[in-house]
Amino acid sequence: MIVLANTLGAVAMVLGSLLNLYFWVVIIAAVLTWVRPDPYNPVVHTLRLLTEPVFYRVRKWLPFTYMSGLDLSPVVVLLAIELVNRIVIASMAQYALALR
């Protein structure tokens, strides 16, 4: 049982770290849209590759997130990340502690 608890705790920690990293990627990508960076820059290109598919799906499923030239899809993505982090990841970590 302890192996399962340790595995579940490790998975929760890794997923939490990945979600935290993606949270910051979304924030950086949103801030970069304000300054109009060079689209051929490899960093900007990588950030767009990481975030644009998610933003596109949010805009498609929730069309009210893009109105009057204001794109609120990063805010929706940030809220979703925080919800998953606080509900799913926290529940996994708490369950791992209960198994010990």
Secondary structure as UniProt FT lines:
FT   HELIX           2..35
FT   TURN            39..40
FT   HELIX           42..61
FT   HELIX           63..65
FT   STRAND          66..67
FT   TURN            68..69
FT   STRAND          70..71
FT   HELIX           73..84
FT   HELIX           85..89
FT   HELIX           90..99
//
